[in-house]
């Protein structure tokens, strides 16, 4: 759990409130039924959250939120994360879709969409991925052609969490068909309501994250009012850019809960399981795995909290920290859950314990909301920008070299001229 040393009174209260909800309001039978896919989407869970004012915690109370900072939201997300990724998704989706509405939406759009989403009356989903798109978001082929006061939408989206039950979808479509258009000026974001021409199919044999309603969307000549455009026409890139913050922060924070739960199960087991006459925690091979795992978890938690605080403060390196948090926390969750299974041995590989489900859930977190390889691309790009373009007012440690004035540098004036010329070209 997030430690008291990090938390304000406000954050500690929300932690306690969400922990009580997770403990008292979600039965083990419900989680098992979801994993067996007897439940296709946890609508009752979302409605319970809404009835307690736990959806969209960051948003203006005018629309049903609590006006809390990101640091409070990630604390809540860790607590919900112990329930697994499917319920975690149901909890954070109003925060993800709500971000577009809260930041870019008109007052009418907030009244029409955001408020009922936070009241649990409307289920929302985000439609990003296309059959041949994957991480190539700006290569989207779904089309929204403006026809009078409506867009006519055709195309497909897949791997849409909540597709089976959602009442409204945040969908990115190509609206600028000029082949010379910059990739950031091709896409628009639309709110598309379930209705004629919208086919939502519960699909895929998912390894984990079952019961979250993941499926495919097909749009066939769907007429969408112009009033459903979020932000500017052809301005979907700006919406998407903003949306990556909640998508990746929620993935990172919820992963902490799943990893924490798996490690606690393994630690308790290792204290009870006797082998060679003593609890297996007394063997260094086991206790050192626990030490490595809790160190990873604490490091991930610290990075997630720091990223959340950076977003709250509008720090210039916030986007890099968010990508780092998503990558590090989800990788850590994968490694920690696998260590938990290794500690437990064969029994961990059965469904007598939930470790096997936690591993199945954790694997997806390294793929969705941008693969961790994409996170690396973003992290290095942002870091190079910070180092090479921003003013450096700290100590120039390069001058501490013994032979700092030696002409045998890795570059000379002619080399630097080539570098700058390449940038200009």
Beta strands, then each sheet from edge to edge (+ up, - down):
strand 1: 124-127
strand 2: 143-147
strand 3: 150-160
strand 4: 168-174
strand 5: 187-193
strand 6: 198-202
strand 7: 215-225
strand 8: 229-230
strand 9: 274-275
strand 10: 278-279
sheet 1: 1+ 4+ 5- 8+
sheet 2: 2+ 3- 7+ 6-
sheet 3: 9+ 10-
end
